[in-house]
Amino acid sequence: MMLRKFGLLWLVLACTTPVFASTLNCKVIKISDGDTIRCLDNHNTPHRIRFAGINAPESKQAFGQKSKQALAGMIFQQQVQIDIKGTDRYGREIGIVYFNGQDINRRMVEIGYAWSYQRYPQKGYAKVEMAARKQKLGLWKDPHPIYPENYRHLFKGNH
C-alpha cells in the first residue's frame, strides 16, 4: 500500500515538473536583434534564444538597429546564463538571459530598447517599461512607437 502511494506521488510530481526548466551556460556568438541571440554551449552546441517577456523593435523598424547595438554592447562574445522557459513555434529556446547576475531581458526594457511583452509578461517588466517611457529613453523618444507585432502586420515582407 505504501509503495503504491509512493508510486502515485512520484507520477504526480513527474507530470507537474516543468519540462523546460533548465539553465544553459553559453557564449553569445551572434545578436540577431534586440531580443534574439545565438550562442554556443560548453559542448559547442549552437542555440537560438528568444528573450522571454520582452519584444524589441524589428531590425528595419525605428530603433531596431539601436536595440540590437545596445544588446551587443552588453553581451556579445560574453559568457551568459539562460533560464530556459520553453520553445517557440520557430524552434527557438525562450529564456531569461543573465550576465554577471543581471537580468538582461529586464535591462533592455529598462533602457528603452524593448517593450515588456504584452502577451507573455514577466513580473516587474511593465513597471520598468513605464519608467523608461516617462524618461523618454530609447524607443520612447519617438512620440508614436509601433509595437513590433503591429509593425509586422503593417509592413509584411519588409522586416
Secondary structure, DSSP 8 states (H G I E B T S, - for coil): -HHHHHHHHHHHHHHHS-SS-EEEEEEEEEEEETTEEEEEETT--EEEEEETTEE---TTSTTHHHHHHHHHHHHTT-EEEEEEEEE-TTS-EEEEEEETTEEHHHHHHHTTSSEE-SSS--TTHHHHHHHHHHHT-GGGGSSS---HHHHHHHTTT--
